[in-house]
Amino acid sequence: MRMILFLSLFVTLLMGQNPKAYSAIGDTIFNNIEKIASLKNISQYKRYAKKIDNYQRDVIKAKRRGFSLDTTDNPITKKKYLKKLRVLIGTNDFFINLVNRDFIISIKTENSEFFSDIVNTGIIDTTKHKNEIIEYYIEHKESIKLRGLLEKIIDKYTKLNAKKKKKKSLSAKELQKEKIKRVREKDIKEQQALEMKLEKERMKKKSEILELR
């Protein structure tokens, strides 16, 4: 029962807005907590399960304290809150750095399952590492089951790539049309020039015949 209440409170706090006090630090902590919590579902991070559970509880407590500061500006409480945030950001950075390191390791060791799990946490910067993610998928797609965030990234890439190919194909057709148009215009001009030449010759001959009369 206690666990259900904790999870309910956890979800409620996560779904809401973040406290305004010291948001430069707080937003990073509160926005990443759900991603960090998801690490417990990855076998390579099971050893951190207790540390993550404790971290979750501390983040929830800190968030509640932060909300109370938004309504009552207590200097002492504010100082304690900032001190707590500085401790929490250290734990946040520990997990962020750990996952980013393991992302590189998963690529080097060609551990596709681990690679997929890491990408799907949303912890790594998928925009920054977009090329590495796509390149790895292309080379190992037979061993990767698309799901979650990774599936969205690959779907977006596939659609964009298809659009580029279509555009390239249309461009080739347009170029061919332009070439045909130029050839036709050239033929028309040459035909008109020939007709003018023949007309001049005809008029010249007609003029010569009239002079002979």
MINUTI-722008 format. One record per residue (C-alpha): residue number from 1; residue in one letter; x, z, y. Coordinates in steps of 0.2 Angstrom, whole numbers, plus 5000, padded with zeros to 4 digits. Layout:
N
+-----+---+------+------+------+
:   k : r :    u :    w :    v :
+-----+---+------+------+------+
: NUM : a :    X :    Z :    Y :
...
+-----+---+------+------+------+
END
This chain:
213
+-----+---+------+------+------+
:   k : r :    u :    w :    v :
+-----+---+------+------+------+
:   1 : m : 5000 : 5000 : 5000 :
:   2 : r : 5014 : 5005 : 5012 :
:   3 : m : 5023 : 4988 : 5008 :
:   4 : i : 5006 : 4978 : 5012 :
:   5 : l : 5005 : 4987 : 5029 :
:   6 : f : 5023 : 4984 : 5033 :
:   7 : l : 5021 : 4965 : 5029 :
:   8 : s : 5005 : 4964 : 5039 :
:   9 : l : 5013 : 4972 : 5054 :
:  10 : f : 5029 : 4961 : 5051 :
:  11 : v : 5018 : 4945 : 5052 :
:  12 : t : 5008 : 4951 : 5066 :
:  13 : l : 5023 : 4955 : 5077 :
:  14 : l : 5031 : 4939 : 5072 :
:  15 : m : 5016 : 4928 : 5077 :
:  16 : g : 5015 : 4936 : 5094 :
:  17 : q : 5026 : 4933 : 5109 :
:  18 : n : 5042 : 4942 : 5112 :
:  19 : p : 5045 : 4956 : 5124 :
:  20 : k : 5051 : 4951 : 5141 :
:  21 : a : 5064 : 4965 : 5143 :
:  22 : y : 5082 : 4958 : 5139 :
:  23 : s : 5074 : 4942 : 5132 :
:  24 : a : 5091 : 4933 : 5133 :
:  25 : i : 5096 : 4943 : 5118 :
:  26 : g : 5079 : 4948 : 5111 :
:  27 : d : 5072 : 4930 : 5109 :
:  28 : t : 5087 : 4925 : 5098 :
:  29 : i : 5084 : 4940 : 5087 :
:  30 : f : 5065 : 4939 : 5086 :
:  31 : n : 5065 : 4920 : 5084 :
:  32 : n : 5077 : 4921 : 5069 :
:  33 : i : 5071 : 4935 : 5059 :
:  34 : e : 5058 : 4925 : 5049 :
:  35 : k : 5072 : 4913 : 5045 :
:  36 : i : 5084 : 4926 : 5040 :
:  37 : a : 5071 : 4935 : 5029 :
:  38 : s : 5069 : 4919 : 5019 :
:  39 : l : 5087 : 4921 : 5013 :
:  40 : k : 5080 : 4933 : 5001 :
:  41 : n : 5072 : 4919 : 4991 :
:  42 : i : 5089 : 4910 : 4989 :
:  43 : s : 5099 : 4917 : 4973 :
:  44 : q : 5116 : 4916 : 4983 :
:  45 : y : 5109 : 4929 : 4995 :
:  46 : k : 5101 : 4941 : 4983 :
:  47 : r : 5115 : 4953 : 4986 :
:  48 : y : 5110 : 4954 : 5004 :
:  49 : a : 5092 : 4958 : 5000 :
:  50 : k : 5093 : 4977 : 5005 :
:  51 : k : 5102 : 4973 : 5021 :
:  52 : i : 5089 : 4960 : 5026 :
:  53 : d : 5075 : 4972 : 5022 :
:  54 : n : 5083 : 4986 : 5033 :
:  55 : y : 5086 : 4973 : 5046 :
:  56 : q : 5068 : 4967 : 5046 :
:  57 : r : 5062 : 4985 : 5049 :
:  58 : d : 5074 : 4988 : 5063 :
:  59 : v : 5069 : 4971 : 5072 :
:  60 : i : 5050 : 4976 : 5070 :
:  61 : k : 5054 : 4993 : 5078 :
:  62 : a : 5064 : 4986 : 5092 :
:  63 : k : 5051 : 4973 : 5096 :
:  64 : r : 5038 : 4987 : 5097 :
:  65 : r : 5049 : 4996 : 5109 :
:  66 : g : 5052 : 4980 : 5119 :
:  67 : f : 5033 : 4978 : 5121 :
:  68 : s : 5031 : 4996 : 5127 :
:  69 : l : 5045 : 4993 : 5140 :
:  70 : d : 5035 : 4978 : 5147 :
:  71 : t : 5021 : 4990 : 5152 :
:  72 : t : 5032 : 5006 : 5156 :
:  73 : d : 5049 : 5003 : 5164 :
:  74 : n : 5058 : 5019 : 5158 :
:  75 : p : 5077 : 5017 : 5162 :
:  76 : i : 5083 : 5029 : 5148 :
:  77 : t : 5072 : 5020 : 5135 :
:  78 : k : 5077 : 5003 : 5142 :
:  79 : k : 5096 : 5008 : 5140 :
:  80 : k : 5092 : 5013 : 5122 :
:  81 : y : 5083 : 4997 : 5119 :
:  82 : l : 5097 : 4986 : 5125 :
:  83 : k : 5110 : 4996 : 5114 :
:  84 : k : 5099 : 4992 : 5099 :
:  85 : l : 5097 : 4974 : 5103 :
:  86 : r : 5116 : 4973 : 5104 :
:  87 : v : 5118 : 4980 : 5087 :
:  88 : l : 5104 : 4968 : 5080 :
:  89 : i : 5112 : 4953 : 5088 :
:  90 : g : 5128 : 4957 : 5078 :
:  91 : t : 5118 : 4957 : 5062 :
:  92 : n : 5109 : 4941 : 5067 :
:  93 : d : 5126 : 4932 : 5070 :
:  94 : f : 5133 : 4938 : 5054 :
:  95 : f : 5119 : 4929 : 5044 :
:  96 : i : 5119 : 4914 : 5056 :
:  97 : n : 5138 : 4912 : 5053 :
:  98 : l : 5137 : 4915 : 5035 :
:  99 : v : 5123 : 4902 : 5032 :
: 100 : n : 5133 : 4889 : 5043 :
: 101 : r : 5148 : 4892 : 5033 :
: 102 : d : 5139 : 4890 : 5016 :
: 103 : f : 5131 : 4874 : 5023 :
: 104 : i : 5148 : 4866 : 5023 :
: 105 : i : 5153 : 4874 : 5006 :
: 106 : s : 5137 : 4867 : 4998 :
: 107 : i : 5142 : 4849 : 5004 :
: 108 : k : 5160 : 4851 : 4999 :
: 109 : t : 5155 : 4857 : 4981 :
: 110 : e : 5140 : 4845 : 4980 :
: 111 : n : 5128 : 4859 : 4976 :
: 112 : s : 5112 : 4850 : 4980 :
: 113 : e : 5100 : 4864 : 4977 :
: 114 : f : 5110 : 4876 : 4988 :
: 115 : f : 5111 : 4863 : 5001 :
: 116 : s : 5092 : 4860 : 5001 :
: 117 : d : 5089 : 4879 : 5002 :
: 118 : i : 5100 : 4881 : 5017 :
: 119 : v : 5093 : 4867 : 5027 :
: 120 : n : 5075 : 4873 : 5023 :
: 121 : t : 5078 : 4890 : 5030 :
: 122 : g : 5079 : 4882 : 5048 :
: 123 : i : 5095 : 4893 : 5052 :
: 124 : i : 5107 : 4878 : 5054 :
: 125 : d : 5105 : 4867 : 5069 :
: 126 : t : 5097 : 4852 : 5060 :
: 127 : t : 5099 : 4841 : 5076 :
: 128 : k : 5118 : 4844 : 5077 :
: 129 : h : 5120 : 4842 : 5058 :
: 130 : k : 5107 : 4827 : 5056 :
: 131 : n : 5120 : 4814 : 5051 :
: 132 : e : 5128 : 4826 : 5038 :
: 133 : i : 5111 : 4830 : 5031 :
: 134 : i : 5106 : 4812 : 5030 :
: 135 : e : 5122 : 4806 : 5023 :
: 136 : y : 5122 : 4820 : 5010 :
: 137 : y : 5104 : 4815 : 5005 :
: 138 : i : 5108 : 4797 : 5003 :
: 139 : e : 5123 : 4800 : 4992 :
: 140 : h : 5114 : 4814 : 4981 :
: 141 : k : 5095 : 4809 : 4982 :
: 142 : e : 5094 : 4808 : 4963 :
: 143 : s : 5098 : 4827 : 4962 :
: 144 : i : 5088 : 4832 : 4977 :
: 145 : k : 5069 : 4837 : 4977 :
: 146 : l : 5062 : 4834 : 4994 :
: 147 : r : 5052 : 4849 : 5002 :
: 148 : g : 5050 : 4859 : 5018 :
: 149 : l : 5061 : 4855 : 5033 :
: 150 : l : 5072 : 4844 : 5023 :
: 151 : e : 5058 : 4833 : 5018 :
: 152 : k : 5052 : 4831 : 5036 :
: 153 : i : 5070 : 4826 : 5042 :
: 154 : i : 5072 : 4813 : 5029 :
: 155 : d : 5054 : 4806 : 5032 :
: 156 : k : 5058 : 4805 : 5050 :
: 157 : y : 5074 : 4796 : 5046 :
: 158 : t : 5066 : 4784 : 5034 :
: 159 : k : 5052 : 4779 : 5046 :
: 160 : l : 5064 : 4777 : 5060 :
: 161 : n : 5075 : 4767 : 5049 :
: 162 : a : 5061 : 4756 : 5044 :
: 163 : k : 5056 : 4753 : 5062 :
: 164 : k : 5073 : 4748 : 5066 :
: 165 : k : 5074 : 4736 : 5052 :
: 166 : k : 5057 : 4728 : 5057 :
: 167 : k : 5063 : 4727 : 5075 :
: 168 : k : 5079 : 4719 : 5069 :
: 169 : s : 5069 : 4707 : 5058 :
: 170 : l : 5057 : 4703 : 5073 :
: 171 : s : 5072 : 4700 : 5084 :
: 172 : a : 5079 : 4688 : 5072 :
: 173 : k : 5063 : 4678 : 5071 :
: 174 : e : 5062 : 4678 : 5090 :
: 175 : l : 5079 : 4671 : 5091 :
: 176 : q : 5074 : 4658 : 5079 :
: 177 : k : 5059 : 4654 : 5089 :
: 178 : e : 5070 : 4653 : 5105 :
: 179 : k : 5082 : 4641 : 5097 :
: 180 : i : 5068 : 4630 : 5091 :
: 181 : k : 5061 : 4630 : 5108 :
: 182 : r : 5077 : 4625 : 5116 :
: 183 : v : 5080 : 4611 : 5104 :
: 184 : r : 5062 : 4604 : 5107 :
: 185 : e : 5065 : 4605 : 5126 :
: 186 : k : 5081 : 4596 : 5124 :
: 187 : d : 5073 : 4583 : 5114 :
: 188 : i : 5059 : 4581 : 5127 :
: 189 : k : 5072 : 4579 : 5141 :
: 190 : e : 5082 : 4566 : 5131 :
: 191 : q : 5066 : 4556 : 5127 :
: 192 : q : 5061 : 4557 : 5145 :
: 193 : a : 5078 : 4551 : 5151 :
: 194 : l : 5078 : 4537 : 5138 :
: 195 : e : 5061 : 4531 : 5144 :
: 196 : m : 5066 : 4531 : 5162 :
: 197 : k : 5082 : 4521 : 5157 :
: 198 : l : 5071 : 4509 : 5148 :
: 199 : e : 5059 : 4508 : 5162 :
: 200 : k : 5073 : 4504 : 5174 :
: 201 : e : 5080 : 4491 : 5163 :
: 202 : r : 5062 : 4483 : 5161 :
: 203 : m : 5060 : 4483 : 5180 :
: 204 : k : 5077 : 4476 : 5183 :
: 205 : k : 5073 : 4462 : 5171 :
: 206 : k : 5056 : 4459 : 5179 :
: 207 : s : 5064 : 4458 : 5196 :
: 208 : e : 5077 : 4445 : 5190 :
: 209 : i : 5064 : 4434 : 5182 :
: 210 : l : 5054 : 4434 : 5199 :
: 211 : e : 5070 : 4429 : 5208 :
: 212 : l : 5073 : 4414 : 5197 :
: 213 : r : 5055 : 4408 : 5201 :
+-----+---+------+------+------+
END
